[in-house]
Amino acid sequence: MSEGDDRRKLRLGGMALRNGLLVHGPTHWAAAVRGRDGAIKVASGPKPKLSGEAVARVPGLRGVTKLAEAIAVIPLV
């Protein structure tokens, strides 16, 4: 980004899957997985919301909740 550019940075996280990759942002996730036949399958969707605004303001709870939200996406893939 250039100087004076006021765009907000998008925070993304990700993890390796057995045969693919999972990427998640603040509200949605996307995954790409190679099947046994070699074809790549792609899926995406909204992330489950596990906490409210009150939890988001407490640093210790916020981290644990964000980790739980990221892990909750894995069964959706």
N, CA and C of each residue as an Amber inpcrd file, in Angstrom:
protein
   231
   0.8530000  -1.1760000   0.0000000   0.0000000   0.0000000   0.0000000
   0.8920000   1.2300000   0.0000000   0.4590000   2.2280000  -0.6850000
   1.2520000   3.4480000  -0.7710000   0.9600000   4.3690000   0.4050000
   1.8420000   5.3440000   0.5760000   1.6640000   6.3120000   1.6540000
   0.3770000   7.0960000   1.4170000  -0.4020000   7.3080000   2.4580000
  -1.6670000   8.0250000   2.3350000  -2.8340000   7.1140000   1.9920000
  -2.5630000   5.8470000   1.7870000  -3.6150000   4.8880000   1.4760000
  -4.2940000   4.4870000   2.7780000  -5.5990000   4.7640000   2.9090000
  -6.2840000   4.5160000   4.1780000  -7.1340000   3.2450000   4.1710000
  -6.8730000   2.3290000   3.2290000  -7.6260000   1.0750000   3.2210000
  -7.2590000   0.2440000   4.4440000  -8.2430000  -0.4540000   4.9720000
  -7.9880000  -1.3290000   6.1200000  -7.4000000  -2.6450000   5.6280000
  -6.4990000  -3.2000000   6.4050000  -5.9120000  -4.4870000   6.0610000
  -6.8860000  -5.5980000   6.4260000  -7.0000000  -6.5620000   5.5520000
  -7.8480000  -7.7200000   5.8030000  -7.0110000  -8.7780000   6.5110000
  -7.4690000  -9.2160000   7.6600000  -6.7380000 -10.2170000   8.4490000
  -7.2480000 -11.6080000   8.0710000  -6.3420000 -12.4370000   7.5780000
  -6.6740000 -13.7980000   7.1910000  -5.8160000 -14.7790000   7.9750000
  -6.3630000 -15.9410000   8.2190000  -5.6170000 -17.0190000   8.8520000
  -5.7720000 -18.2560000   7.9940000  -4.9840000 -19.2500000   8.2580000
  -5.0980000 -20.4590000   7.4580000  -4.4140000 -21.6310000   8.1130000
  -4.6920000 -22.8010000   7.5670000  -4.0440000 -24.0040000   8.0650000
  -4.0280000 -25.0470000   6.9620000  -3.0430000 -25.9050000   7.0320000
  -2.9490000 -27.0010000   6.0800000  -3.9250000 -28.1000000   6.4790000
  -4.5650000 -28.6730000   5.4930000  -5.4200000 -29.8360000   5.6930000
  -4.6820000 -31.0570000   5.1410000  -5.2420000 -32.2140000   5.3090000
  -4.5720000 -33.4330000   4.8440000  -4.2040000 -33.3370000   3.3590000
  -5.1070000 -32.9190000   2.5200000  -4.8520000 -32.8090000   1.0820000
  -5.2630000 -31.4500000   0.5430000  -5.0960000 -30.3940000   1.3440000
  -5.5320000 -29.0940000   0.8730000  -5.1780000 -27.9740000   1.8180000
  -5.9870000 -26.9350000   1.7550000  -5.7210000 -25.7150000   2.5030000
  -7.0360000 -25.0900000   2.9450000  -7.0580000 -24.5680000   4.1540000
  -8.2110000 -23.8530000   4.6950000  -7.7740000 -22.4330000   5.0160000
  -8.5140000 -21.4520000   4.5190000  -8.2390000 -20.0390000   4.7950000
  -9.4890000 -19.4590000   5.4290000  -9.3130000 -18.6770000   6.5060000
 -10.4810000 -18.0660000   7.1320000 -10.2100000 -16.6010000   7.4320000
 -11.2550000 -15.8160000   7.2610000 -11.2140000 -14.3910000   7.5570000
 -12.1180000 -14.1000000   8.7350000 -12.4240000 -12.8400000   8.9550000
 -13.2550000 -12.4690000  10.1040000 -14.6580000 -13.0880000  10.0870000
 -15.2440000 -13.2720000   8.9070000 -16.6290000 -13.7460000   8.8550000
 -16.8450000 -14.9740000   7.9830000 -15.9050000 -15.3150000   7.1100000
 -16.0950000 -16.4250000   6.1790000 -14.8460000 -17.2960000   6.0910000
 -15.0090000 -18.4980000   5.5190000 -13.9100000 -19.4280000   5.3170000
 -13.9580000 -19.9460000   3.8900000 -12.8430000 -20.4650000   3.4110000
 -12.7640000 -21.1140000   2.1020000 -11.7400000 -22.2390000   2.2010000
 -12.0000000 -23.3230000   1.4860000 -11.0840000 -24.4610000   1.5070000
 -10.9770000 -25.0520000   0.1130000  -9.8100000 -25.5790000  -0.1830000
  -9.5720000 -26.3170000  -1.4230000  -8.9050000 -27.6290000  -1.0340000
  -9.4660000 -28.7460000  -1.5250000  -8.9620000 -30.0700000  -1.1700000
  -8.8600000 -30.9080000  -2.4390000  -7.7490000 -31.6310000  -2.5780000
  -7.5770000 -32.5330000  -3.7170000  -8.1790000 -33.8880000  -3.3500000
  -9.1130000 -34.3620000  -4.1710000  -9.7600000 -35.6500000  -3.9360000
  -8.8890000 -36.8100000  -4.3910000  -9.3500000 -38.0280000  -4.1330000
  -8.5960000 -39.2280000  -4.5270000  -8.4160000 -39.3130000  -6.0400000
  -9.3750000 -38.7600000  -6.7860000  -9.2880000 -38.7940000  -8.2470000
  -8.3940000 -37.6870000  -8.8090000  -7.8340000 -36.8470000  -7.9440000
  -6.9420000 -35.7760000  -8.3820000  -7.6410000 -34.4480000  -8.6230000
  -8.9660000 -34.4560000  -8.6130000  -9.7170000 -33.2150000  -8.8300000
  -9.6780000 -32.3540000  -7.5680000  -9.6270000 -31.0500000  -7.7640000
  -9.6230000 -30.1220000  -6.6330000 -11.0460000 -29.6460000  -6.3910000
 -11.4940000 -29.8100000  -5.1620000 -12.8350000 -29.3700000  -4.7790000
 -12.7010000 -28.1410000  -3.8950000 -13.5350000 -27.1480000  -4.1490000
 -13.4920000 -25.8820000  -3.4160000 -14.8250000 -25.6790000  -2.7120000
 -14.7680000 -25.2190000  -1.4730000 -15.9810000 -24.9260000  -0.7020000
 -15.7400000 -23.6660000   0.1160000 -16.8200000 -22.9770000   0.4580000
 -16.7120000 -21.7820000   1.2980000 -18.0350000 -21.5580000   2.0060000
 -18.0020000 -20.6920000   3.0210000 -19.2220000 -20.3930000   3.7520000
 -18.9610000 -19.4450000   4.9000000 -20.0200000 -19.0500000   5.5920000
 -19.8560000 -18.1680000   6.7550000 -19.2880000 -18.9420000   7.9410000
 -18.5150000 -18.2610000   8.7700000 -17.9620000 -18.8870000   9.9690000
 -19.0190000 -18.9190000  11.0640000 -19.0200000 -19.9730000  11.8810000
 -19.9240000 -19.9990000  13.0320000 -19.5310000 -18.9080000  14.0250000
 -20.4930000 -18.2130000  14.5630000 -20.2390000 -17.1590000  15.5540000
 -20.4450000 -17.7710000  16.9280000 -19.3630000 -17.8540000  17.7110000
 -19.4420000 -18.4940000  19.0220000 -19.4690000 -17.5120000  20.1770000
 -19.2760000 -16.2360000  19.8960000 -19.2160000 -15.2760000  21.0070000
 -19.9510000 -13.9940000  20.6540000 -20.2540000 -13.2390000  21.6850000
 -20.8990000 -11.9490000  21.5050000 -19.9100000 -10.8150000  21.6970000
 -20.4130000  -9.6090000  21.6960000 -19.5690000  -8.4190000  21.8530000
 -18.8840000  -8.3660000  23.2140000 -19.5430000  -8.8520000  24.2570000
 -18.9510000  -8.7970000  25.6000000 -17.6680000  -9.6250000  25.6640000
 -17.6810000 -10.8030000  25.0780000 -16.4940000 -11.6640000  25.0750000
 -15.3980000 -11.0520000  24.2100000 -15.7630000 -10.3840000  23.1320000
 -14.7810000  -9.7890000  22.2200000 -13.9680000  -8.6830000  22.8860000
 -14.4480000  -8.1450000  23.9770000 -13.7300000  -7.0650000  24.6700000
 -12.7650000  -7.5620000  25.7400000 -12.7800000  -8.8480000  26.0400000
 -11.9040000  -9.4100000  27.0780000 -10.7610000 -10.1610000  26.3840000
  -9.5240000  -9.6440000  26.4600000  -8.4170000 -10.2220000  25.6970000
  -8.2200000 -11.7300000  25.8740000  -8.2040000 -12.2510000  27.0680000
  -7.9990000 -13.6860000  27.2720000  -9.1020000 -14.5300000  26.6690000
 -10.3300000 -14.1270000  26.8820000 -11.4700000 -14.8590000  26.3260000
 -11.5590000 -14.7030000  24.8150000 -11.2130000 -13.5330000  24.3210000
 -11.2820000 -13.2700000  22.8820000 -10.3810000 -14.2430000  22.1180000
  -9.1570000 -14.4500000  22.5990000  -8.2270000 -15.3510000  21.9210000
  -8.7180000 -16.7870000  21.8900000  -9.2000000 -17.2560000  23.0310000
  -9.7150000 -18.6270000  23.1120000 -10.9270000 -18.7860000  22.2030000
 -11.8060000 -17.7980000  22.1950000 -13.0090000 -17.8660000  21.3680000
 -12.6630000 -17.8370000  19.8890000 -11.7190000 -16.9910000  19.4920000
 -11.3070000 -16.9230000  18.0840000 -10.6950000 -18.2500000  17.6410000
  -9.9050000 -18.8760000  18.5040000  -9.3310000 -20.1840000  18.1900000
 -10.4410000 -21.2230000  18.0320000 -11.4170000 -21.1950000  18.9220000
 -12.5430000 -22.1330000  18.8340000 -13.3370000 -21.9180000  17.5500000
 -13.5320000 -20.6610000  17.1450000 -14.2450000 -20.3760000  15.9000000
 -13.4780000 -20.9260000  14.7020000 -12.1570000 -20.7930000  14.7130000
 -11.3390000 -21.3170000  13.6160000 -11.4230000 -22.8430000  13.5620000
 -11.3680000 -23.4900000  14.7170000 -11.4360000 -24.9530000  14.7650000
 -12.8360000 -25.4500000  14.4030000 -13.8680000 -24.6760000  14.7190000
 -15.2480000 -25.0700000  14.4060000 -15.4960000 -25.1320000  12.9060000
 -14.6500000 -24.4990000  12.1150000 -14.8050000 -24.5140000  10.6580000
 -14.3870000 -25.8670000  10.0790000 -13.4440000 -26.5540000  10.7020000
 -12.8790000 -27.7880000  10.1420000 -13.9490000 -28.8330000   9.8000000
 -14.9300000 -29.1140000  10.6540000 -15.9510000 -30.0970000  10.2620000
 -16.8030000 -29.6510000   9.0710000 -16.8500000 -28.3570000   8.7930000
 -17.6350000 -27.8580000   7.6690000 -16.9460000 -28.1260000   6.3370000
 -15.6370000 -28.3720000   6.3880000 -14.8610000 -28.6110000   5.1630000
 -15.1110000 -29.9990000   4.7380000
